[in-house]
Each structure stands twice: as C-alpha cells, then as structure tokens.
Amino acid sequence: MQNHFELFGLQPAFSVDETALERCYREIQARVHPDRFAHAGAAERRASLQWTTRVNEAYRSLKNPVQRASHILALHGVDVAFETNTAMPAAFLGQQMELREALENAVHAKDLKSLDALQKSIARDKQALEAKLAQRIDADKDYRAAAGLVRELQFLEKLEAEIDGAYEVIE
C-alpha cells in the first residue's frame, strides 16, 4: 500500500499537522500540475496527470479523519472492515437510533432549532471520538481497538451529512 504520509513527508499519525499537510500539498501540486506540462510530450503529460491524481487522492484521504485513521490502520495490517464488520456496541447503536429519530422529528416539524442542537451534539461527539482515536492510534498504538472507533466516527459523519441534507429540505 502506498503511504500517503510519506508522499507529504509527514509522520504517520492521526493527529496530523494540517498546516504542514497543506503546505506540502501546494508545493507538490506546483511541481506536478498538468498546466506545467501543457507543451510537454504525451508521456510527460500523462505522468503529470497521474501524479496530480495521486497527490489529490492522498490529500483528501489525510484531510478526512475517517479516511486518515483507516489509512493508518491499513499501514499496520488492520482492516476497518466497514462493509463486513457491522458489530457495534449496543449503547452506541441505541444512541444512533435516538439521534436518527430526533432528526426525523426535526425534519417533520421543520424545526431548525432542533436541527442546530443535533448538529452541535454530533460535532461534540465527533470531537470526542477523534480525541479517543488520537489516543488509541498515536499514543497507545492499539490499532485493533481503533478500528471500532473509526466505524463509530463513520456513523457520525453519515449522520452529520444527513443533517446537512435536512437543512436543505426544511429551507
């Protein structure tokens, strides 16, 4: 597996230095962007396009906490198994059911105040989960335990996207 962190000269860690990531991304893009190779031969243009695609993919992956954590776990031989491992703690699943019901009720009632509260709650939950992931991955090096947290974070990201969609439905 290609290491996205190496591409940007960063240490593999969940707590990534976003400023350094952004700076490295821009520096690499300035060197490989297809516009720089507009008058070059076909092979050079193709290589530039491939590099640009790779750099963009790696950058998007490291910017997203779920993808970044999944990448780190894969580097350590741990498959998050989003599709095959649906086992989640009962308390977490119960909370998800309650949150989805609250979302449904807010949409049905066209209640923006409830949507705002739900969005803030999800943001807090995501922040707490990201802190746990940083602890499990960066400090404890407990990649197996981190896999469950990554799946939980993915649930929250999906719910957050549904909330964003609900705003559009109500407005």
N, C-alpha and C positions, 0 to 999 in steps of 0.2 A: 504494500500500500504506500502510495506517495504521502509524504509527511508535509502537510500544509504549513506547519510551523517552520520547518527548515527552509521552505521557499521564501519566507519573510525574515529569516534569521532570528526567529523567536524561540524561546524555550517552550516545550510543550507543557502548558499549564491551563487550567480552567480560568484562572484569574489572569487574563491577557491584558497587556498594556495596549489599550486601544489607540493611544496616540502614536506609539511606535508602529503598530499594525497599519494605521492609516498612512503614515509617512512612508513606510516600506512599500506599501501598495502603490502609492503615487509614483515613487521612484522607479519601480519595476515597469509600471504602465508607461511611463515616459520613455523607457528604453525599447519596449516591445510593441507598442501600439501600432496597428496596421497603417495608420496615416503616415508614419515614419517610413514605411516601406512601399508607398504607393507607386514609386517608379522603379522598384527593385524587380528582380526576376520572380517568376511564378513560385519557385521553391522557397525563396525568402519570404514572399507574401504569405504563403501557406504556413510556414513556420511561425511567423508573427501572429497569425490568426490563432494557431494552436496555443501559443504561449499566452496570448491575451485571454483566451477561453479558460485555460488552466488557472491563471492568476485571478480572474474574476470568480471562478468557482471556489478556489481556496479562500479568497477574501470573504465571500458570502458565508462560507462554512464557519470561519473563525469569528465572524461578527455575531452569529446566531448561537445563543447559549446551548440549545439542544444539539445542534449540529457540531459545535465545538466539543462538547462533552462526548458525544458519540464518536467523534474522530479520535479523541484521546483514548477512549476505551478500546477502540479498534486497534490502535497502535500497540495496546497491551494485550491483545488477543481476546478481548471481551466483546461479545456481540450484544448490543442492547436489545435486539430481537423485538422490535416494535410490532411486527406482524404476527409473530408466533407466541410470544410471552405476554399474555394479557392478564396474568395474575397480578392483582394489586391488593394492598392492604384494605380490609373491609371498611375501616374508618375513612380512608381516602375516597373509596368508591361511594360511600354514603354521603360524604361532603360534596362530591361531584354531582350526585343526584339532586341534592338540595340546591346547589348553585344553578343547575340547569332548570330546575323548577322555578327558582326565583327569576331567572332570565325570561322564561316563558311567560310568567305572570307580568313582568315589567313590560314586555312587548305587547301582550294582550291589552294591558291597561294604558299603553302609551305613556309610561311613567319614566320620564328622563331622570328624575332624581334617584329612583331605584337603580337605574342602569349605571348612573355615576357612582353610586355606592358599591355596586357589584364590581365595576371596573377597578375602583380603588382597592377593594378587597383582594381581587385577583392579582393586582400589581404587588401588594404586600406579600401575598402567598408566594408569588414567583421570586421575589427578592429573598425571602427566607429560604426557599428551595435552592436558589443559586448559591447562597452562603453555605448551605449544607453540602452542595456539590463541590464547592471550592475546598471545603474541609476534607471530604472523602477522597477527592482526586489529588489535590495539591499537597495536603498535609499527611493524610493517612495512607495514601497510595492504595486505598481499598476500592479497586475498580469494579469488583463484582457488586459490592453494596451500592456503588454509584449508579449502576445500571437501572435499578429500580427508581432511583430519584430522577434519572433522565426521563424515564417513561412518565413519571408524575408531572414533570415540567412540560412535557409534550402535551399532556391533557390540558394543563392550564393555558398553554399557548393557543390550543384549539378553541378553548372556551373564550379566551380573550378575542380571538378573531370573530367568533360568533357574536360577541357583544358589539364589536365594531360594526358588524353587519346589521345588528338590531337598531343601532342609531340611524342607519340609512333607511330602514323600514319605517321607523317612527317619524322621521323628519320628512 
